[in-house]
Amino acid sequence: MSTLPVLCPALFVLFLVTGVSPVVAQMAEPVSLTQVAPASLRLRVASPDYARGYVQVVRLSTQQPLFRETYTAPTYGQRFDFDRAPSGRYQVDLQVGLARYHYSVHVRTHAGRSTAWVRKLVVEYEPALVVATR
């Protein structure tokens, strides 16, 4: 005898009581920064709720922005090639809605070949604006 007819109503009641929907439980983080080659990174943003954001890459030793772009679509992608970048530390900063993402990128160049390592530093959330009415 299958427990599916008993399990489905129980899950429905659980979702109803807790306020969690099965769709929300399956959602992934809206930002990914992955290494696609020894010195190349791919940024992907998928946030249908927040269609506006920005991304910038800064060389930390000089605080010089190397890349800065604002996007207005619910999905965004960019490839960063650090192959010709000098050795050192860089930071990739993003804002997606109320969340800010910071990634550290270490670049090492040896014998004309560069390698980049990426590490997620922090995700910060801005407090939502609350409007009080009387």
C-alpha positions in Angstrom: 0.0 0.0 0.0 1.4 3.4 -1.0 1.9 6.2 1.6 1.7 8.8 -1.1 -2.1 9.7 -0.6 -1.3 10.2 3.1 2.0 12.0 2.6 0.7 14.6 0.1 -1.9 16.2 2.4 0.6 16.1 5.2 3.1 18.1 3.1 0.4 20.5 2.0 -0.5 21.2 5.7 3.2 21.6 6.5 3.8 24.2 3.7 0.6 26.0 4.7 1.5 26.2 8.4 5.1 27.2 8.0 4.5 29.5 5.1 7.3 27.8 3.0 6.4 26.9 -0.5 8.1 24.1 -2.4 9.3 26.5 -5.0 11.1 28.7 -2.5 12.8 25.7 -0.9 14.3 24.8 -4.3 15.6 28.2 -5.3 19.4 28.6 -5.6 21.5 31.6 -4.8 21.1 34.2 -7.5 24.8 34.8 -8.0 27.6 32.4 -9.1 31.2 33.2 -9.9 32.9 30.1 -11.3 36.3 29.4 -12.7 36.1 28.3 -16.4 39.8 28.4 -17.2 43.0 28.9 -15.2 42.7 32.7 -15.4 39.1 33.2 -16.4 35.9 33.5 -14.3 32.3 33.5 -15.3 29.7 35.6 -13.5 26.1 34.7 -13.7 23.2 36.5 -12.0 19.6 35.2 -12.2 17.3 37.3 -10.0 13.8 37.8 -11.5 12.7 39.8 -8.5 15.5 42.4 -8.9 16.2 43.4 -12.4 18.7 46.2 -11.6 22.2 45.8 -10.2 25.8 46.5 -10.7 29.1 44.7 -10.8 32.7 46.0 -10.5 36.2 44.6 -10.4 38.8 46.5 -8.3 42.5 45.9 -8.1 43.1 46.1 -4.3 46.7 47.4 -4.3 45.7 50.6 -6.2 41.9 50.7 -5.5 41.6 51.2 -9.3 38.3 49.9 -10.8 39.1 47.8 -13.8 35.5 47.1 -14.7 32.2 48.6 -13.8 28.8 48.0 -15.3 25.2 48.4 -14.3 22.6 45.9 -15.6 18.9 46.2 -15.9 17.8 42.7 -16.9 16.7 39.9 -14.6 19.6 37.8 -15.9 23.1 38.9 -16.4 26.4 37.3 -17.4 30.0 38.3 -17.8 33.3 36.6 -18.3 36.4 38.1 -16.7 39.8 37.2 -18.1 42.7 37.8 -15.7 45.3 36.3 -18.2 47.0 39.6 -18.7 46.4 41.0 -15.3 49.4 41.6 -13.0 49.8 39.3 -10.0 47.9 40.5 -7.0 44.6 40.7 -5.3 41.4 41.8 -6.8 37.8 42.1 -5.6 34.6 41.5 -7.5 31.6 43.4 -6.0 28.0 42.9 -7.0 24.7 44.3 -5.9 21.6 42.3 -6.6 18.5 43.9 -5.2 19.1 44.4 -1.4 22.1 42.0 -1.4 25.7 42.8 -1.9 28.2 40.1 -2.8 32.0 40.4 -2.4 34.5 37.9 -3.9 38.2 37.9 -3.5 40.3 37.0 -6.6 44.0 36.2 -6.3 46.0 36.3 -9.5 49.5 34.8 -9.9 51.5 35.2 -13.1 54.6 33.0 -13.6 56.5 32.6 -16.8 53.8 34.4 -18.8 50.9 32.3 -17.5 48.3 33.5 -15.1 46.2 31.6 -12.6 43.3 33.0 -10.7 41.7 31.7 -7.4 38.4 33.0 -6.3 36.9 33.0 -2.8 33.5 34.3 -1.7 34.0 36.8 1.1 30.6 37.9 2.3 27.0 38.5 1.4 25.5 41.6 3.0 21.8 42.5 3.0 20.6 46.1 3.2 17.7 46.7 5.5 14.5 47.1 3.7 12.9 50.5 3.7 9.9 50.7 6.0 7.3 53.3 5.4 5.1 54.1 8.3 1.7 55.7 7.7 -0.6 57.2 10.3 
